[in-house]
Every structure is written in C-alpha cells, then in structure tokens.
C-alpha cells in the first residue's frame, strides 16, 4: 500500500513548487498588481499627480465625467495625459448618484439615480465613451460607478456594462487574487486622510497574498473633501518604485485585459 502511494506523493511534491511559482507571477510576471485610480477630473491630478507618475514611469487611471469643470476647462491637458499613456476612464457624463443615501444632500434631483431608468444611465455611459474616444482614440476602457452606486431606480445596470467596458470599479475596499476578481465589481480602497505608511501597508498585504490592490483617490493635496496629502501620496509611489521588481503598477484597462486573457 505504501509503495503504491509513493509515486503519487512524489509527483505532487514535484508539481507543487512550479504551481506556487506560477501563482507568484500571475500578475504580468509579478507577485501582485496595483492600480492607481483618480476620480472626478481634478486640477490637482493634472498639476501634481501626473507629473509625479511620469517621473517615476507609472501610468494611472483617471475617471472623468463631462460634468466636472476640471474636464471642460482643461480638455487639452487630459488629451496630453492620454498621449502619455494614462487611461481616461468612464465616470458617466453627469455623475448621477443615489440621492436618498445618507450624506447625499448634494445630489440634485435631475441627477438622482432614483429618477433614472437603466436605459438612461446606459445611454449616458455610452455617450461618455464617445466623448472619451474623441479625446484619446481608444475603444477599450474601464468604468467607475459614481458614488459606488449600481442601480438606476430599483434595477441594476451592471449587466449592460459588459458590452461597454472591460471592467468596472466599485468602492468596496478589498484585495482580490486574480482568479477571484469580479470584473464588474472590482474592489477599491477609498483614500481619505490615510498616512503614507497606511497606504504602503495595503501594498505589502497585496504582495503577501498575491492580490490586486486598487487605490481610489479624489483630492491629492486638496481640491476635494476626500483627500490625501501630497506627502502620503508620494510615499506610496516611492515605495512602489522601489519594489517594482515584484509589484505590477498598471492602468485598470491593462489589468482587466490581462485577467480576461488568462480566463480565456
């Protein structure tokens, strides 16, 4: 009995190291993946974030809504960012949110998702894709749910997104291994006031677990009620640069495309 089991045990031991090595390199040959995402087309993204990303050789994902003055007033700068390799992500035209949620007094009745139909929000997302394609020439991009809301009225609009984008980011903070990522419910850590050490700690956990870590920034050094300091943001990016041998930093579009290819 023992002799008959020996070849099976030996075979399992021989296969195990290669499987572990494959898992460690699942993210484009690296241990984990990090996506740096920035919402709402803020001036600070153009003036502070993108220059630092470019200096370090990183590319971010910037979720733009045509509603925000930071897009309308600086279209040429966003076009230049796209030419530099940064992703212009879809964040709808008018940034509609669910107005009945706590703390949502700022949501106007016209752009309250409770008053939307699924067709209306899908049409808005489709037209935002047209706007962004006119800016960057790309036909593949990702989406970010405004306020993390996924319903128009009482109906989910998640399924129709599958034909409009390669992935969609939410606002639930979680780390996901490559086989566990829900491409139309990608988790993200909303950053507001964390220190550089706290941001780095998330990356270290992603490294240990071989997972995807998505950062969701709004203000960087100001311009938004959800904000992180310039120093904390810089600390994170410097850590990523120092550890890029094992951490894949890429736009959401590239990460989602890799996941789709591996599943195929």
C-alpha atoms as an extended CHARMM CRD file, in Angstrom:
* protein
*
       264  EXT
         1         1  UNK       CA              0.0000000000        0.0000000000        0.0000000000  PROA      1               0.0000000000
         2         2  UNK       CA              2.7240000000        2.4500000000        0.9410000000  PROA      2               0.0000000000
         3         3  UNK       CA              4.7560000000        1.5620000000       -2.1360000000  PROA      3               0.0000000000
         4         4  UNK       CA              1.7840000000        2.2110000000       -4.4580000000  PROA      4               0.0000000000
         5         5  UNK       CA              1.2220000000        5.6570000000       -2.9390000000  PROA      5               0.0000000000
         6         6  UNK       CA              4.8650000000        6.7180000000       -3.2030000000  PROA      6               0.0000000000
         7         7  UNK       CA              4.7990000000        7.7340000000       -6.9040000000  PROA      7               0.0000000000
         8         8  UNK       CA              1.6820000000        9.8390000000       -6.3260000000  PROA      8               0.0000000000
         9         9  UNK       CA              3.1860000000       11.6510000000       -3.3530000000  PROA      9               0.0000000000
        10        10  UNK       CA              6.4490000000       12.2290000000       -5.2080000000  PROA      10              0.0000000000
        11        11  UNK       CA              4.5660000000       13.5860000000       -8.2170000000  PROA      11              0.0000000000
        12        12  UNK       CA              2.5960000000       16.0070000000       -6.0450000000  PROA      12              0.0000000000
        13        13  UNK       CA              5.7710000000       17.2970000000       -4.4380000000  PROA      13              0.0000000000
        14        14  UNK       CA              7.3680000000       17.8530000000       -7.8200000000  PROA      14              0.0000000000
        15        15  UNK       CA              4.3570000000       19.7750000000       -9.1510000000  PROA      15              0.0000000000
        16        16  UNK       CA              3.8080000000       21.9560000000       -6.0790000000  PROA      16              0.0000000000
        17        17  UNK       CA              6.8080000000       24.3190000000       -6.4390000000  PROA      17              0.0000000000
        18        18  UNK       CA              6.0200000000       25.1250000000      -10.0700000000  PROA      18              0.0000000000
        19        19  UNK       CA              2.3810000000       25.8790000000       -9.1670000000  PROA      19              0.0000000000
        20        20  UNK       CA              3.4590000000       28.2140000000       -6.4100000000  PROA      20              0.0000000000
        21        21  UNK       CA              5.8950000000       29.9430000000       -8.7480000000  PROA      21              0.0000000000
        22        22  UNK       CA              3.1410000000       30.4210000000      -11.2980000000  PROA      22              0.0000000000
        23        23  UNK       CA              0.8420000000       31.9750000000       -8.6700000000  PROA      23              0.0000000000
        24        24  UNK       CA              3.5890000000       34.3310000000       -7.5590000000  PROA      24              0.0000000000
        25        25  UNK       CA              3.9800000000       35.5910000000      -11.1170000000  PROA      25              0.0000000000
        26        26  UNK       CA              0.2910000000       35.7020000000      -12.0480000000  PROA      26              0.0000000000
        27        27  UNK       CA              0.2610000000       39.4770000000      -12.4260000000  PROA      27              0.0000000000
        28        28  UNK       CA              2.2540000000       40.0230000000      -15.6000000000  PROA      28              0.0000000000
        29        29  UNK       CA              5.1020000000       38.0210000000      -14.0880000000  PROA      29              0.0000000000
        30        30  UNK       CA              4.9580000000       39.8110000000      -10.7310000000  PROA      30              0.0000000000
        31        31  UNK       CA              3.6450000000       38.9420000000       -7.2760000000  PROA      31              0.0000000000
        32        32  UNK       CA              0.7830000000       41.4300000000       -7.1320000000  PROA      32              0.0000000000
        33        33  UNK       CA             -0.8550000000       44.2580000000       -9.0440000000  PROA      33              0.0000000000
        34        34  UNK       CA             -1.5830000000       47.8490000000       -8.0380000000  PROA      34              0.0000000000
        35        35  UNK       CA             -3.9270000000       50.2310000000       -9.8510000000  PROA      35              0.0000000000
        36        36  UNK       CA             -3.7270000000       53.9280000000       -9.0730000000  PROA      36              0.0000000000
        37        37  UNK       CA             -7.1310000000       55.4290000000       -9.8520000000  PROA      37              0.0000000000
        38        38  UNK       CA             -8.2260000000       59.0510000000       -9.5010000000  PROA      38              0.0000000000
        39        39  UNK       CA            -11.8110000000       60.2660000000       -9.7170000000  PROA      39              0.0000000000
        40        40  UNK       CA            -13.5590000000       63.4510000000      -10.8000000000  PROA      40              0.0000000000
        41        41  UNK       CA            -11.0890000000       65.1850000000      -13.1540000000  PROA      41              0.0000000000
        42        42  UNK       CA             -9.4390000000       67.4440000000      -10.6040000000  PROA      42              0.0000000000
        43        43  UNK       CA             -6.8410000000       70.0740000000      -11.3860000000  PROA      43              0.0000000000
        44        44  UNK       CA             -4.5230000000       68.5430000000       -8.8140000000  PROA      44              0.0000000000
        45        45  UNK       CA             -4.4510000000       65.3540000000      -10.8770000000  PROA      45              0.0000000000
        46        46  UNK       CA             -3.0520000000       67.2930000000      -13.8160000000  PROA      46              0.0000000000
        47        47  UNK       CA             -0.8140000000       69.6190000000      -11.8210000000  PROA      47              0.0000000000
        48        48  UNK       CA              0.6290000000       67.2700000000       -9.1980000000  PROA      48              0.0000000000
        49        49  UNK       CA             -0.2690000000       63.6160000000       -9.7610000000  PROA      49              0.0000000000
        50        50  UNK       CA              0.5060000000       63.1100000000      -13.4400000000  PROA      50              0.0000000000
        51        51  UNK       CA              3.9140000000       64.8600000000      -13.3330000000  PROA      51              0.0000000000
        52        52  UNK       CA              4.9900000000       62.5980000000      -10.4520000000  PROA      52              0.0000000000
        53        53  UNK       CA              3.6480000000       59.4700000000      -12.1600000000  PROA      53              0.0000000000
        54        54  UNK       CA              5.5030000000       60.4080000000      -15.3350000000  PROA      54              0.0000000000
        55        55  UNK       CA              8.7410000000       60.9940000000      -13.4400000000  PROA      55              0.0000000000
        56        56  UNK       CA              8.5350000000       57.5070000000      -11.9190000000  PROA      56              0.0000000000
        57        57  UNK       CA              7.3750000000       55.8070000000      -15.1020000000  PROA      57              0.0000000000
        58        58  UNK       CA              3.9140000000       54.8590000000      -13.7840000000  PROA      58              0.0000000000
        59        59  UNK       CA              0.5720000000       55.1810000000      -15.5390000000  PROA      59              0.0000000000
        60        60  UNK       CA             -2.6610000000       55.9390000000      -13.7240000000  PROA      60              0.0000000000
        61        61  UNK       CA             -6.3570000000       55.6610000000      -14.4680000000  PROA      61              0.0000000000
        62        62  UNK       CA             -8.3390000000       58.8920000000      -14.3100000000  PROA      62              0.0000000000
        63        63  UNK       CA            -12.1100000000       58.5260000000      -14.1710000000  PROA      63              0.0000000000
        64        64  UNK       CA            -13.5500000000       61.5680000000      -15.9220000000  PROA      64              0.0000000000
        65        65  UNK       CA            -17.0650000000       62.9220000000      -16.0110000000  PROA      65              0.0000000000
        66        66  UNK       CA            -18.0560000000       65.5670000000      -18.5350000000  PROA      66              0.0000000000
        67        67  UNK       CA            -19.9890000000       67.2790000000      -15.7370000000  PROA      67              0.0000000000
        68        68  UNK       CA            -16.8600000000       68.4640000000      -13.9170000000  PROA      68              0.0000000000
        69        69  UNK       CA            -15.1640000000       71.7900000000      -14.7580000000  PROA      69              0.0000000000
        70        70  UNK       CA            -11.7680000000       70.1050000000      -14.3730000000  PROA      70              0.0000000000
        71        71  UNK       CA            -12.5090000000       68.2810000000      -17.6290000000  PROA      71              0.0000000000
        72        72  UNK       CA            -14.3870000000       71.0030000000      -19.5130000000  PROA      72              0.0000000000
        73        73  UNK       CA            -11.7820000000       73.6700000000      -18.8260000000  PROA      73              0.0000000000
        74        74  UNK       CA             -8.6900000000       71.5240000000      -19.4430000000  PROA      74              0.0000000000
        75        75  UNK       CA             -9.5610000000       69.1790000000      -22.2800000000  PROA      75              0.0000000000
        76        76  UNK       CA             -6.2010000000       69.6750000000      -24.0000000000  PROA      76              0.0000000000
        77        77  UNK       CA             -4.3310000000       68.7270000000      -20.8270000000  PROA      77              0.0000000000
        78        78  UNK       CA             -6.3220000000       65.4980000000      -20.4890000000  PROA      78              0.0000000000
        79        79  UNK       CA             -5.6370000000       64.6820000000      -24.1240000000  PROA      79              0.0000000000
        80        80  UNK       CA             -1.9300000000       65.1630000000      -23.4230000000  PROA      80              0.0000000000
        81        81  UNK       CA             -2.2110000000       62.8470000000      -20.4100000000  PROA      81              0.0000000000
        82        82  UNK       CA             -3.7650000000       60.1610000000      -22.5880000000  PROA      82              0.0000000000
        83        83  UNK       CA             -0.9980000000       60.5450000000      -25.1560000000  PROA      83              0.0000000000
        84        84  UNK       CA              1.4370000000       59.9790000000      -22.2960000000  PROA      84              0.0000000000
        85        85  UNK       CA             -0.0970000000       56.5790000000      -21.6020000000  PROA      85              0.0000000000
        86        86  UNK       CA             -2.5590000000       57.3540000000      -18.8250000000  PROA      86              0.0000000000
        87        87  UNK       CA             -6.0340000000       55.8320000000      -19.0380000000  PROA      87              0.0000000000
        88        88  UNK       CA             -9.0630000000       58.1010000000      -19.3380000000  PROA      88              0.0000000000
        89        89  UNK       CA            -11.7950000000       56.0810000000      -17.6460000000  PROA      89              0.0000000000
        90        90  UNK       CA            -15.5560000000       56.4490000000      -17.9580000000  PROA      90              0.0000000000
        91        91  UNK       CA            -17.2970000000       58.0580000000      -14.9660000000  PROA      91              0.0000000000
        92        92  UNK       CA            -20.5440000000       58.9370000000      -16.8340000000  PROA      92              0.0000000000
        93        93  UNK       CA            -21.4550000000       62.3380000000      -18.2620000000  PROA      93              0.0000000000
        94        94  UNK       CA            -23.2140000000       63.8370000000      -15.2250000000  PROA      94              0.0000000000
        95        95  UNK       CA            -22.0350000000       61.7510000000      -12.2590000000  PROA      95              0.0000000000
        96        96  UNK       CA            -25.5180000000       60.6620000000      -11.0910000000  PROA      96              0.0000000000
        97        97  UNK       CA            -25.7550000000       59.1740000000       -7.5930000000  PROA      97              0.0000000000
        98        98  UNK       CA            -28.4260000000       57.7330000000       -5.3290000000  PROA      98              0.0000000000
        99        99  UNK       CA            -29.7450000000       60.8310000000       -3.5860000000  PROA      99              0.0000000000
       100       100  UNK       CA            -31.5380000000       59.1190000000       -0.7110000000  PROA      100             0.0000000000
       101       101  UNK       CA            -28.3850000000       57.6740000000        0.7960000000  PROA      101             0.0000000000
       102       102  UNK       CA            -27.0550000000       59.3100000000        3.9880000000  PROA      102             0.0000000000
       103       103  UNK       CA            -24.9490000000       62.3930000000        3.3460000000  PROA      103             0.0000000000
       104       104  UNK       CA            -26.1680000000       62.7770000000       -0.2390000000  PROA      104             0.0000000000
       105       105  UNK       CA            -27.9700000000       66.0990000000        0.1720000000  PROA      105             0.0000000000
       106       106  UNK       CA            -25.7040000000       67.4850000000       -2.5490000000  PROA      106             0.0000000000
       107       107  UNK       CA            -27.2600000000       65.2340000000       -5.2270000000  PROA      107             0.0000000000
       108       108  UNK       CA            -29.5790000000       67.3110000000       -7.4090000000  PROA      108             0.0000000000
       109       109  UNK       CA            -32.9970000000       65.8590000000       -8.3610000000  PROA      109             0.0000000000
       110       110  UNK       CA            -32.0330000000       65.8850000000      -12.0550000000  PROA      110             0.0000000000
       111       111  UNK       CA            -29.0720000000       63.5890000000      -11.4030000000  PROA      111             0.0000000000
       112       112  UNK       CA            -30.5550000000       61.3510000000       -8.7400000000  PROA      112             0.0000000000
       113       113  UNK       CA            -30.2760000000       57.7150000000       -9.8000000000  PROA      113             0.0000000000
       114       114  UNK       CA            -33.6580000000       57.0710000000       -8.2010000000  PROA      114             0.0000000000
       115       115  UNK       CA            -35.1570000000       59.0490000000      -11.0910000000  PROA      115             0.0000000000
       116       116  UNK       CA            -33.0850000000       57.2610000000      -13.7590000000  PROA      116             0.0000000000
       117       117  UNK       CA            -34.0560000000       54.2730000000      -15.8640000000  PROA      117             0.0000000000
       118       118  UNK       CA            -31.4850000000       51.6420000000      -16.8120000000  PROA      118             0.0000000000
       119       119  UNK       CA            -31.7020000000       52.8330000000      -20.4080000000  PROA      119             0.0000000000
       120       120  UNK       CA            -30.9560000000       56.4120000000      -19.3780000000  PROA      120             0.0000000000
       121       121  UNK       CA            -27.8110000000       55.5590000000      -17.3990000000  PROA      121             0.0000000000
       122       122  UNK       CA            -26.5900000000       53.1440000000      -20.0810000000  PROA      122             0.0000000000
       123       123  UNK       CA            -27.1120000000       55.7980000000      -22.7820000000  PROA      123             0.0000000000
       124       124  UNK       CA            -25.1840000000       58.2790000000      -20.6210000000  PROA      124             0.0000000000
       125       125  UNK       CA            -22.3000000000       55.8410000000      -20.1990000000  PROA      125             0.0000000000
       126       126  UNK       CA            -22.3010000000       55.0930000000      -23.9180000000  PROA      126             0.0000000000
       127       127  UNK       CA            -22.1170000000       58.7950000000      -24.7980000000  PROA      127             0.0000000000
       128       128  UNK       CA            -19.3380000000       59.3010000000      -22.2460000000  PROA      128             0.0000000000
       129       129  UNK       CA            -17.4310000000       56.5950000000      -24.1400000000  PROA      129             0.0000000000
       130       130  UNK       CA            -17.9180000000       58.5960000000      -27.3410000000  PROA      130             0.0000000000
       131       131  UNK       CA            -16.5940000000       61.7430000000      -25.6620000000  PROA      131             0.0000000000
       132       132  UNK       CA            -13.5330000000       59.9380000000      -24.3040000000  PROA      132             0.0000000000
       133       133  UNK       CA            -12.8200000000       58.2200000000      -27.6210000000  PROA      133             0.0000000000
       134       134  UNK       CA            -12.8040000000       61.6390000000      -29.2780000000  PROA      134             0.0000000000
       135       135  UNK       CA            -10.1390000000       62.6410000000      -26.7720000000  PROA      135             0.0000000000
       136       136  UNK       CA             -7.8560000000       59.5890000000      -26.7360000000  PROA      136             0.0000000000
       137       137  UNK       CA             -8.8340000000       57.4790000000      -29.7730000000  PROA      137             0.0000000000
       138       138  UNK       CA             -9.2910000000       54.3890000000      -27.5730000000  PROA      138             0.0000000000
       139       139  UNK       CA            -12.1980000000       51.9810000000      -27.9660000000  PROA      139             0.0000000000
       140       140  UNK       CA            -11.4030000000       49.9190000000      -24.8570000000  PROA      140             0.0000000000
       141       141  UNK       CA            -11.7200000000       51.4020000000      -21.3820000000  PROA      141             0.0000000000
       142       142  UNK       CA            -12.9590000000       50.7800000000      -17.8540000000  PROA      142             0.0000000000
       143       143  UNK       CA            -15.7710000000       52.3350000000      -15.8490000000  PROA      143             0.0000000000
       144       144  UNK       CA            -16.1440000000       53.5890000000      -12.2730000000  PROA      144             0.0000000000
       145       145  UNK       CA            -19.5780000000       53.6260000000      -10.6320000000  PROA      145             0.0000000000
       146       146  UNK       CA            -20.3050000000       57.1820000000       -9.4010000000  PROA      146             0.0000000000
       147       147  UNK       CA            -20.5440000000       57.0060000000       -5.5990000000  PROA      147             0.0000000000
       148       148  UNK       CA            -20.2720000000       53.2400000000       -5.9730000000  PROA      148             0.0000000000
       149       149  UNK       CA            -23.9910000000       53.0400000000       -6.8440000000  PROA      149             0.0000000000
       150       150  UNK       CA            -25.0330000000       50.2970000000       -9.2470000000  PROA      150             0.0000000000
       151       151  UNK       CA            -28.7950000000       50.7880000000       -9.5640000000  PROA      151             0.0000000000
       152       152  UNK       CA            -30.9780000000       53.0790000000      -11.6490000000  PROA      152             0.0000000000
       153       153  UNK       CA            -34.3070000000       53.2520000000       -9.8770000000  PROA      153             0.0000000000
       154       154  UNK       CA            -34.7750000000       49.7620000000       -8.4740000000  PROA      154             0.0000000000
       155       155  UNK       CA            -32.8470000000       47.9540000000      -11.2190000000  PROA      155             0.0000000000
       156       156  UNK       CA            -29.1740000000       47.0830000000      -11.5130000000  PROA      156             0.0000000000
       157       157  UNK       CA            -27.3240000000       48.4500000000      -14.5260000000  PROA      157             0.0000000000
       158       158  UNK       CA            -24.2890000000       46.1970000000      -14.0650000000  PROA      158             0.0000000000
       159       159  UNK       CA            -25.0910000000       43.6320000000      -16.7750000000  PROA      159             0.0000000000
       160       160  UNK       CA            -25.4380000000       46.1620000000      -19.6420000000  PROA      160             0.0000000000
       161       161  UNK       CA            -21.9280000000       47.4210000000      -18.8370000000  PROA      161             0.0000000000
       162       162  UNK       CA            -20.3970000000       44.2030000000      -20.1050000000  PROA      162             0.0000000000
       163       163  UNK       CA            -20.7680000000       45.3990000000      -23.6570000000  PROA      163             0.0000000000
       164       164  UNK       CA            -19.4770000000       48.9170000000      -22.9370000000  PROA      164             0.0000000000
       165       165  UNK       CA            -16.2930000000       48.3880000000      -20.9360000000  PROA      165             0.0000000000
       166       166  UNK       CA            -13.7830000000       45.6810000000      -19.9950000000  PROA      166             0.0000000000
       167       167  UNK       CA            -14.2380000000       46.1930000000      -16.2620000000  PROA      167             0.0000000000
       168       168  UNK       CA            -15.9350000000       48.3540000000      -13.6570000000  PROA      168             0.0000000000
       169       169  UNK       CA            -14.5620000000       49.6090000000      -10.3490000000  PROA      169             0.0000000000
       170       170  UNK       CA            -16.6170000000       49.9860000000       -7.2040000000  PROA      170             0.0000000000
       171       171  UNK       CA            -15.7860000000       51.4870000000       -3.8120000000  PROA      171             0.0000000000
       172       172  UNK       CA            -15.6280000000       48.4320000000       -1.5400000000  PROA      172             0.0000000000
       173       173  UNK       CA            -12.1510000000       48.0320000000       -0.1020000000  PROA      173             0.0000000000
       174       174  UNK       CA            -10.8530000000       44.5260000000       -0.7170000000  PROA      174             0.0000000000
       175       175  UNK       CA             -7.8820000000       42.6200000000       -2.0740000000  PROA      175             0.0000000000
       176       176  UNK       CA             -8.6020000000       40.0030000000       -4.7240000000  PROA      176             0.0000000000
       177       177  UNK       CA             -6.4770000000       37.2480000000       -6.2180000000  PROA      177             0.0000000000
       178       178  UNK       CA             -6.5240000000       37.0260000000       -9.9910000000  PROA      178             0.0000000000
       179       179  UNK       CA             -8.9920000000       34.1380000000      -10.0360000000  PROA      179             0.0000000000
       180       180  UNK       CA            -11.3950000000       35.9130000000       -7.6560000000  PROA      180             0.0000000000
       181       181  UNK       CA            -11.7080000000       39.3430000000       -9.2960000000  PROA      181             0.0000000000
       182       182  UNK       CA            -15.2580000000       40.2790000000      -10.2500000000  PROA      182             0.0000000000
       183       183  UNK       CA            -14.5350000000       42.3440000000      -13.3430000000  PROA      183             0.0000000000
       184       184  UNK       CA            -17.7530000000       44.3360000000      -12.9740000000  PROA      184             0.0000000000
       185       185  UNK       CA            -17.4270000000       44.8210000000       -9.2410000000  PROA      185             0.0000000000
       186       186  UNK       CA            -13.7190000000       45.4310000000       -8.7230000000  PROA      186             0.0000000000
       187       187  UNK       CA            -12.9420000000       46.4360000000       -5.1600000000  PROA      187             0.0000000000
       188       188  UNK       CA            -11.0490000000       49.6280000000       -4.3400000000  PROA      188             0.0000000000
       189       189  UNK       CA             -9.7790000000       51.3420000000       -1.2130000000  PROA      189             0.0000000000
       190       190  UNK       CA            -11.2090000000       54.8420000000       -0.9480000000  PROA      190             0.0000000000
       191       191  UNK       CA             -8.4290000000       57.0410000000        0.3630000000  PROA      191             0.0000000000
       192       192  UNK       CA             -9.2360000000       59.8720000000        2.7350000000  PROA      192             0.0000000000
       193       193  UNK       CA             -6.6380000000       61.0990000000        5.1880000000  PROA      193             0.0000000000
       194       194  UNK       CA             -4.5120000000       57.9370000000        5.4130000000  PROA      194             0.0000000000
       195       195  UNK       CA             -0.8060000000       58.2740000000        6.0510000000  PROA      195             0.0000000000
       196       196  UNK       CA              1.8530000000       57.0840000000        3.6580000000  PROA      196             0.0000000000
       197       197  UNK       CA              2.5890000000       54.1470000000        5.9670000000  PROA      197             0.0000000000
       198       198  UNK       CA             -1.0570000000       53.0940000000        5.8830000000  PROA      198             0.0000000000
       199       199  UNK       CA             -1.0940000000       53.1690000000        2.0820000000  PROA      199             0.0000000000
       200       200  UNK       CA              2.1190000000       51.1500000000        1.9100000000  PROA      200             0.0000000000
       201       201  UNK       CA              0.6780000000       48.6160000000        4.3400000000  PROA      201             0.0000000000
       202       202  UNK       CA             -2.0670000000       47.8090000000        1.8270000000  PROA      202             0.0000000000
       203       203  UNK       CA              0.5230000000       47.1300000000       -0.8650000000  PROA      203             0.0000000000
       204       204  UNK       CA              2.5050000000       44.8650000000        1.4590000000  PROA      204             0.0000000000
       205       205  UNK       CA             -0.6340000000       42.8700000000        2.1960000000  PROA      205             0.0000000000
       206       206  UNK       CA             -1.3190000000       42.5570000000       -1.5380000000  PROA      206             0.0000000000
       207       207  UNK       CA              2.2460000000       41.3100000000       -2.0380000000  PROA      207             0.0000000000
       208       208  UNK       CA              1.8290000000       38.7130000000        0.6870000000  PROA      208             0.0000000000
       209       209  UNK       CA             -1.4690000000       37.4780000000       -0.7620000000  PROA      209             0.0000000000
       210       210  UNK       CA             -0.6080000000       37.7660000000       -4.4720000000  PROA      210             0.0000000000
       211       211  UNK       CA             -3.5800000000       40.0510000000       -4.9330000000  PROA      211             0.0000000000
       212       212  UNK       CA             -4.8240000000       43.1150000000       -6.7800000000  PROA      212             0.0000000000
       213       213  UNK       CA             -4.8630000000       46.3610000000       -4.7780000000  PROA      213             0.0000000000
       214       214  UNK       CA             -6.8080000000       49.2750000000       -6.2540000000  PROA      214             0.0000000000
       215       215  UNK       CA             -6.4080000000       52.7450000000       -4.7720000000  PROA      215             0.0000000000
       216       216  UNK       CA             -9.2780000000       55.2150000000       -5.1870000000  PROA      216             0.0000000000
       217       217  UNK       CA             -8.0810000000       58.8030000000       -4.8520000000  PROA      217             0.0000000000
       218       218  UNK       CA            -10.0090000000       62.0460000000       -5.1440000000  PROA      218             0.0000000000
       219       219  UNK       CA             -8.1390000000       65.0620000000       -3.8520000000  PROA      219             0.0000000000
       220       220  UNK       CA             -4.3620000000       64.7960000000       -3.6870000000  PROA      220             0.0000000000
       221       221  UNK       CA             -3.0840000000       67.7830000000       -1.7650000000  PROA      221             0.0000000000
       222       222  UNK       CA             -6.5540000000       69.3600000000       -1.6860000000  PROA      222             0.0000000000
       223       223  UNK       CA             -9.4280000000       70.3080000000       -4.0280000000  PROA      223             0.0000000000
       224       224  UNK       CA            -11.8490000000       67.6850000000       -2.6420000000  PROA      224             0.0000000000
       225       225  UNK       CA            -13.4470000000       66.7500000000        0.6760000000  PROA      225             0.0000000000
       226       226  UNK       CA            -11.9630000000       63.2570000000        0.2200000000  PROA      226             0.0000000000
       227       227  UNK       CA             -8.2710000000       63.9840000000        0.2790000000  PROA      227             0.0000000000
       228       228  UNK       CA             -4.8000000000       62.5700000000        0.8450000000  PROA      228             0.0000000000
       229       229  UNK       CA             -1.7120000000       64.6750000000        1.4470000000  PROA      229             0.0000000000
       230       230  UNK       CA              0.9040000000       65.1270000000       -1.2490000000  PROA      230             0.0000000000
       231       231  UNK       CA              3.4950000000       63.6250000000        1.1060000000  PROA      231             0.0000000000
       232       232  UNK       CA              1.4660000000       60.4600000000        1.7720000000  PROA      232             0.0000000000
       233       233  UNK       CA              0.7800000000       60.0270000000       -1.9350000000  PROA      233             0.0000000000
       234       234  UNK       CA              4.4550000000       60.4930000000       -2.7620000000  PROA      234             0.0000000000
       235       235  UNK       CA              5.4930000000       57.9730000000       -0.0910000000  PROA      235             0.0000000000
       236       236  UNK       CA              3.2350000000       55.3700000000       -1.6760000000  PROA      236             0.0000000000
       237       237  UNK       CA              4.6060000000       55.9890000000       -5.1560000000  PROA      237             0.0000000000
       238       238  UNK       CA              8.2070000000       55.9010000000       -3.9650000000  PROA      238             0.0000000000
       239       239  UNK       CA              7.5680000000       52.5400000000       -2.2660000000  PROA      239             0.0000000000
       240       240  UNK       CA              6.0340000000       51.2000000000       -5.4750000000  PROA      240             0.0000000000
       241       241  UNK       CA              9.0700000000       52.3540000000       -7.4400000000  PROA      241             0.0000000000
       242       242  UNK       CA             11.4520000000       50.7020000000       -5.0050000000  PROA      242             0.0000000000
       243       243  UNK       CA              9.5100000000       47.4250000000       -5.2210000000  PROA      243             0.0000000000
       244       244  UNK       CA              8.5190000000       47.3820000000       -8.8860000000  PROA      244             0.0000000000
       245       245  UNK       CA             10.5060000000       44.1600000000       -9.3680000000  PROA      245             0.0000000000
       246       246  UNK       CA              7.6190000000       42.3780000000       -7.6200000000  PROA      246             0.0000000000
       247       247  UNK       CA              4.7060000000       44.8130000000       -7.9580000000  PROA      247             0.0000000000
       248       248  UNK       CA              2.9880000000       45.4450000000      -11.2730000000  PROA      248             0.0000000000
       249       249  UNK       CA              1.6550000000       49.0130000000      -11.4020000000  PROA      249             0.0000000000
       250       250  UNK       CA             -0.6800000000       49.4240000000      -14.3620000000  PROA      250             0.0000000000
       251       251  UNK       CA             -3.8400000000       51.2040000000      -15.5300000000  PROA      251             0.0000000000
       252       252  UNK       CA             -7.1200000000       49.4230000000      -14.8760000000  PROA      252             0.0000000000
       253       253  UNK       CA             -7.5940000000       48.7690000000      -18.5880000000  PROA      253             0.0000000000
       254       254  UNK       CA             -4.3840000000       46.7190000000      -18.7550000000  PROA      254             0.0000000000
       255       255  UNK       CA             -5.1770000000       44.8220000000      -15.5730000000  PROA      255             0.0000000000
       256       256  UNK       CA             -8.6870000000       43.9070000000      -16.7230000000  PROA      256             0.0000000000
       257       257  UNK       CA             -7.4000000000       42.8770000000      -20.1380000000  PROA      257             0.0000000000
       258       258  UNK       CA             -4.8250000000       40.5740000000      -18.5280000000  PROA      258             0.0000000000
       259       259  UNK       CA             -7.4890000000       38.9570000000      -16.3450000000  PROA      259             0.0000000000
       260       260  UNK       CA             -9.7570000000       38.3840000000      -19.3400000000  PROA      260             0.0000000000
       261       261  UNK       CA             -6.8980000000       36.8470000000      -21.3400000000  PROA      261             0.0000000000
       262       262  UNK       CA             -5.9640000000       34.4690000000      -18.5220000000  PROA      262             0.0000000000
       263       263  UNK       CA             -9.5900000000       33.3560000000      -18.1390000000  PROA      263             0.0000000000
       264       264  UNK       CA             -9.8430000000       32.7470000000      -21.8500000000  PROA      264             0.0000000000
